[in-house]
Amino acid sequence: MGQGRNWTAEEDEYLSEFWGTVPIDSIAKHLHRSKNAILIRKERLGLGAFLDGGDYVSLNQLMLTLFNRPVHRYDITSYVENRGLPVRYQRVGNCRFRVVKIDEFWKWAEKNVCFLDFSRFEENALGAEPAWVADKRSADCIRSYQIKTTPWTPLEDDKLRHLLEMQKYGYTEIAQMLQRTEGAVVRRISDLGIKERAVKADNHQLWTDEDFRQLSIGIKAFESYEQIQKRIPYKSSKAIRGRVYKSYLTENLDKVRAMIGKDDFGDNLPEKKIGHFRLMSPEERDSVKGVLSALAGDLLQLARMKSGVSEEYSDYWQKDMCQNWNDIFGCEAGEKCCDSCISFCRIKAQYCKRCGFTVLSRKAITFCDPCKEARKKSAQKKWAVLNARKNLRKE
């Protein structure tokens, strides 16, 4: 490597192209120059800091852009570890920095839109933006004007107490008057220890096709539950959240948006497992009951065979546990056998009024059999004592 060698146009072009993307040591090795020579030349070319020259930003710069604050340990846990923000490490000299590639950030952001607020995100701050960012920024700006995120003030607490004491408004109306979310109102009531509650909403109005259409539009427009609720005024945000979970088994609107895709709400539903039994339709429940009953019968028969019991099994093998069984008339539900039964109803547990012992009985009982016998003997003793006293008086 010669000393005092002049820089050529090709070397300047290479340094400008790969500054910030290729390590300084690798650039120096490729150009056959010292590290100090590279640093001096980049200053003369006005290339800026090394981390500002690549297709990435430091994690600290990203947090300043998104939230107007430097990176914190909470961000590492919340965004990197829990939500999978793609963080890489870039070495500059003896230091190592966390960086995020801009194209990888946009792919990650599209899957985690609900956790990001673009209302304070300057347009094109990270270069060219995807098409969906404009809709998200518009929705966040509207939400920032309508919903407060500042700490509660004593005046707001007094107004909340007054509205609850009136017993006139539901959570949706109170949240709108206080410019808070329904969840924030419920949490504040709990924190303040207020005993009064809002008026319960009417949950008897069925969902219409227009409601589902508005719900689909709101989800695709990156709106929050509070914003979607304004499209369906007679439904609370909690009711909307429950409907979304019942259909897609998640309340995360980002995941729901990905499952819906270009279709409408109600399409591309995930398969429900047995653990989601209460969310199934009546037809799905009957099907699951039939499969489980048949499986239980096969397992019990297999257990009998393994235990060496040669006694032939009855078709009504679970009659001793079923509320619908009658010892005289048989199955009152009209089922042919327990293997295909979908009307099984387990005998409800009852408790002895005297000793508290659990009793399984189809008929309503007050005392268990041992307590009945004990009460009978106590009554007999009492009758004997009283009868003996009467005889003594007569004598």
C-alpha positions in Angstrom: 0.0 0.0 0.0 1.7 3.2 -1.2 1.8 6.3 0.9 0.2 9.5 -0.4 -1.5 7.7 -3.2 -4.3 9.8 -4.7 -7.9 8.7 -4.7 -9.4 7.7 -8.0 -12.9 8.3 -9.2 -13.6 4.5 -9.0 -12.4 4.4 -5.4 -14.7 7.3 -4.4 -17.6 5.7 -6.1 -17.0 2.4 -4.3 -16.7 4.1 -1.0 -19.9 6.1 -1.5 -21.9 3.0 -2.7 -20.9 0.7 0.1 -20.4 3.2 3.0 -22.8 2.1 5.8 -23.4 -1.4 4.3 -20.0 -3.0 4.2 -17.8 -2.9 7.4 -15.0 -0.3 7.4 -12.3 -3.0 7.6 -13.7 -4.7 4.5 -13.7 -1.5 2.6 -10.1 -0.7 3.6 -9.0 -4.2 2.6 -10.7 -4.0 -0.8 -9.2 -0.5 -1.6 -5.8 -1.4 -0.1 -5.9 1.6 2.2 -5.7 2.1 6.0 -8.8 2.5 8.2 -7.8 6.1 9.0 -7.5 6.9 5.3 -11.1 5.6 4.7 -12.4 7.8 7.6 -10.6 10.9 6.3 -11.9 10.4 2.8 -15.5 9.9 3.9 -15.4 13.2 5.7 -14.2 14.9 2.6 -16.9 13.3 0.6 -19.5 14.3 3.2 -20.9 10.8 3.7 -21.8 11.3 7.3 -21.9 8.7 10.1 -21.5 5.1 9.2 -24.9 4.1 10.6 -26.6 6.8 8.4 -25.2 5.4 5.2 -27.0 2.0 4.9 -30.5 0.7 4.2 -31.1 0.5 7.9 -31.5 2.6 11.0 -30.3 2.1 14.5 -32.9 0.9 17.0 -32.5 4.1 18.9 -33.2 6.2 15.8 -36.3 4.0 15.1 -37.7 4.6 18.6 -37.1 8.4 18.3 -39.0 8.4 15.0 -41.9 6.3 16.2 -42.4 7.4 19.8 -40.2 10.5 20.1 -38.1 8.9 22.9 -34.8 6.9 23.0 -34.8 3.1 23.2 -35.6 1.6 26.6 -35.2 -1.9 28.0 -39.0 -2.2 27.8 -38.8 -1.8 24.0 -36.3 -4.7 23.8 -38.7 -6.9 25.7 -42.0 -5.7 24.2 -41.0 -5.3 20.5 -37.9 -7.4 19.9 -38.5 -10.4 22.2 -42.3 -10.6 22.4 -43.3 -9.3 18.9 -40.3 -10.3 16.9 -39.0 -6.9 15.6 -36.2 -8.0 13.2 -33.1 -6.5 14.9 -29.6 -7.0 13.5 -26.2 -6.0 14.9 -23.8 -3.7 13.1 -20.2 -3.3 14.2 -18.5 0.0 13.9 -14.9 -0.1 15.1 -15.0 -1.6 18.6 -18.7 -0.9 19.1 -21.7 -2.9 18.2 -25.1 -1.3 17.5 -28.6 -2.7 17.2 -30.0 -1.8 13.7 -33.2 -2.6 11.8 -33.4 -2.9 8.1 -36.0 -0.6 6.7 -37.6 -3.1 4.3 -37.8 -5.7 7.1 -39.3 -3.1 9.4 -42.2 -2.4 7.0 -42.9 -6.1 6.6 -43.0 -6.4 10.4 -45.0 -3.2 10.9 -47.8 -4.5 8.5 -48.3 -7.5 10.8 -48.2 -5.5 14.0 -50.2 -2.4 13.0 -52.3 -2.4 16.2 -49.2 -1.8 18.4 -48.0 1.2 16.4 -49.2 4.8 16.3 -48.5 6.7 13.1 -50.1 9.9 14.1 -46.8 11.4 15.3 -44.8 9.5 12.7 -43.5 12.1 10.1 -44.3 11.2 6.6 -41.5 9.5 4.7 -39.2 9.8 7.7 -37.8 6.3 6.8 -37.9 6.9 3.1 -40.6 5.6 0.8 -43.6 4.1 2.6 -46.0 1.3 1.7 -49.5 2.2 0.4 -51.2 1.0 3.6 -49.3 3.5 5.8 -51.4 6.5 4.6 -54.7 4.8 5.8 -53.1 3.9 9.1 -51.8 7.4 9.7 -55.2 8.9 8.9 -57.0 6.5 11.3 -54.4 7.2 14.1 -54.7 11.0 13.6 -58.5 10.8 14.0 -58.2 8.6 17.0 -55.6 11.0 18.6 -58.2 13.8 18.4 -61.0 11.7 19.8 -59.3 9.6 22.5 -57.3 10.8 25.4 -54.2 8.9 26.5 -53.1 11.4 29.2 -53.4 10.6 33.0 -56.8 11.0 34.6 -57.4 14.3 36.3 -59.4 14.8 39.5 -62.0 16.7 37.4 -62.5 13.7 35.2 -62.8 11.4 38.2 -65.6 13.5 39.6 -67.3 13.6 36.3 -67.1 9.8 36.0 -68.6 9.4 39.5 -71.4 11.8 38.6 -72.3 10.0 35.4 -72.3 6.6 37.1 -74.6 7.9 40.0 -77.1 9.1 37.4 -77.7 5.5 36.2 -78.5 6.8 32.8 -75.6 6.0 30.5 -73.8 2.9 29.4 -70.1 2.4 29.1 -70.1 3.5 25.5 -71.8 6.8 26.2 -69.6 7.5 29.2 -66.4 6.7 27.2 -67.5 9.1 24.5 -68.3 11.9 26.9 -64.9 11.5 28.7 -63.0 10.9 25.4 -61.6 7.7 26.8 -61.8 4.1 25.7 -64.4 1.8 27.3 -61.5 -0.3 28.7 -59.9 2.8 30.3 -63.3 3.7 31.9 -63.7 0.2 33.3 -60.2 0.1 34.7 -60.6 3.6 36.2 -63.8 2.5 38.0 -61.9 -0.4 39.5 -58.9 1.7 40.5 -61.1 4.3 42.3 -63.2 1.6 44.0 -66.5 3.0 42.7 -69.4 0.7 43.5 -71.8 2.1 40.9 -71.8 0.6 37.5 -73.0 1.8 34.1 -76.4 0.9 32.7 -76.2 -2.5 31.0 -76.5 -2.4 27.2 -79.2 -4.2 25.3 -77.6 -7.3 23.8 -80.7 -8.6 22.2 -80.3 -6.9 18.8 -79.0 -9.4 16.3 -76.1 -8.8 13.9 -77.2 -7.8 10.4 -75.4 -8.2 7.1 -74.8 -4.4 7.1 -73.1 -4.7 10.5 -70.7 -7.3 9.3 -70.0 -5.2 6.2 -69.2 -2.2 8.3 -67.0 -4.4 10.6 -65.1 -5.6 7.6 -64.5 -2.1 6.3 -63.3 -0.9 9.7 -60.8 -3.8 10.1 -59.4 -3.3 6.6 -59.1 0.5 7.2 -56.8 -0.2 10.3 -59.4 1.2 12.7 -59.5 0.4 16.4 -62.4 -1.2 18.2 -63.6 2.2 19.4 -63.6 3.6 15.8 -65.4 0.5 14.5 -68.0 0.9 17.2 -69.0 4.3 15.7 -69.9 2.4 12.5 -72.2 0.2 14.5 -73.7 2.6 17.2 -75.9 0.1 19.0 -73.0 -2.3 19.6 -70.4 -1.6 22.3 -66.7 -2.1 21.5 -66.7 -5.0 23.9 -69.5 -6.7 22.0 -67.6 -6.1 18.7 -64.5 -7.5 20.3 -66.4 -10.6 21.4 -67.9 -11.1 17.9 -64.4 -10.9 16.4 -63.0 -13.4 18.9 -66.0 -15.8 18.4 -65.4 -15.9 14.7 -61.5 -15.8 14.4 -60.5 -17.0 17.9 -58.4 -13.9 18.4 -58.9 -10.2 19.3 -55.8 -9.1 17.5 -57.1 -7.1 14.5 -53.8 -7.5 12.7 -54.2 -11.3 12.7 -57.9 -11.0 11.7 -57.0 -8.6 8.8 -54.4 -11.1 7.6 -57.0 -14.0 7.7 -59.7 -12.0 5.9 -57.3 -10.8 3.2 -59.4 -9.5 0.2 -62.5 -11.3 1.3 -65.2 -10.2 3.8 -65.7 -10.7 7.5 -66.8 -14.3 8.1 -64.6 -15.7 5.4 -61.5 -17.9 5.9 -62.5 -18.8 9.5 -60.0 -20.9 11.4 -60.9 -24.4 12.4 -62.3 -24.6 15.9 -61.0 -27.3 18.2 -62.7 -29.0 21.1 -61.3 -26.3 23.5 -63.5 -23.8 21.6 -66.7 -25.9 22.2 -68.7 -23.0 23.5 -67.9 -20.9 20.3 -69.3 -23.6 18.0 -72.6 -23.6 16.2 -75.3 -26.1 17.4 -74.6 -28.3 14.4 -70.9 -28.4 15.2 -71.6 -29.1 18.9 -73.8 -32.1 18.0 -71.1 -33.5 15.7 -68.5 -33.1 18.4 -70.7 -34.7 21.0 -71.3 -37.7 18.8 -67.6 -38.2 18.1 -66.7 -37.8 21.8 -69.4 -40.3 22.9 -68.2 -42.9 20.3 -64.6 -42.4 21.4 -65.5 -42.7 25.1 -67.4 -46.0 24.3 -64.5 -47.4 22.4 -62.0 -46.5 25.1 -64.1 -48.0 27.8 -64.6 -51.2 25.9 -60.9 -51.4 25.2 -60.2 -51.0 29.0 -62.6 -53.8 29.7 -60.9 -56.0 27.2 -57.5 -55.3 28.6 -58.7 -55.9 32.2 -59.8 -59.4 31.1 -63.5 -58.9 31.9 -65.5 -61.3 29.8 -68.9 -60.0 30.7 -70.7 -58.6 27.7 -71.1 -54.8 27.8 -74.5 -53.2 27.7 -75.4 -50.7 24.9 -76.3 -48.2 27.7 -72.9 -48.3 29.4 -73.2 -44.8 30.8 -76.7 -45.0 32.2 -75.5 -44.9 35.8 -74.1 -41.4 35.2 -76.9 -40.0 32.9 -79.8 -37.9 34.1 -82.0 -39.1 31.2 -81.9 -42.8 32.3 -85.0 -44.3 33.9 -84.6 -47.8 35.5 -88.1 -48.8 34.4 -88.6 -47.1 31.0 -85.0 -47.0 29.9 -83.5 -44.0 28.1 -86.0 -41.1 28.3 -84.2 -39.2 25.5 -84.9 -41.9 23.0 -81.3 -42.8 22.2 -80.5 -46.3 20.9 -77.2 -46.7 22.6 -74.6 -44.7 24.5 -72.0 -44.9 21.7 -73.9 -42.6 19.4 -75.7 -40.6 22.1 -75.7 -36.8 21.8 -78.2 -36.2 24.7 -76.0 -37.3 27.5 -76.6 -35.2 30.6 -74.5 -35.9 33.6 -76.2 -36.3 37.0 -75.8 -33.0 38.9 -74.1 -33.1 42.2 -76.2 -32.4 45.3 -75.0 -31.8 48.9 -76.3 -33.2 52.1 -77.8 -30.5 54.3 -76.6 -32.2 57.5 -73.0 -33.2 56.7 -72.3 -31.6 53.4 -71.4 -34.8 51.7 -71.7 -34.9 47.8 -74.6 -37.0 46.5 -75.2 -38.0 42.9 -78.9 -38.6 42.6 -81.5 -38.0 39.8 -84.1 -37.0 42.4 -83.8 -33.9 44.5 -82.5 -34.9 48.0 -82.0 -33.1 51.2 -80.0 -35.6 53.2 -77.7 -38.4 52.3 -78.5 -42.0 53.2 -76.3 -42.2 56.3 -77.7 -39.0 57.6 -81.3 -40.2 56.9 -80.5 -43.4 59.0 -78.9 -41.3 61.8 -81.9 -38.9 61.8 -84.3 -41.9 61.9 -82.4 -43.4 64.9 -82.4 -40.1 66.7 -86.2 -39.8 66.1 -86.7 -43.3 67.5 -84.7 -42.5 70.6 -86.6 -39.3 71.1 -89.9 -41.1 70.7 -88.8 -43.8 73.2 -87.8 -41.2 75.8 -91.1 -39.2 75.4 -93.1 -42.4 75.5 -91.3 -43.6 78.6 -92.1 -40.3 80.3 -95.8 -40.6 79.4 -95.9 -44.1 80.9 -94.2 -42.9 84.1 -96.8 -40.1 84.5 -99.6 -42.6 84.0 -98.2 -44.8 86.8 
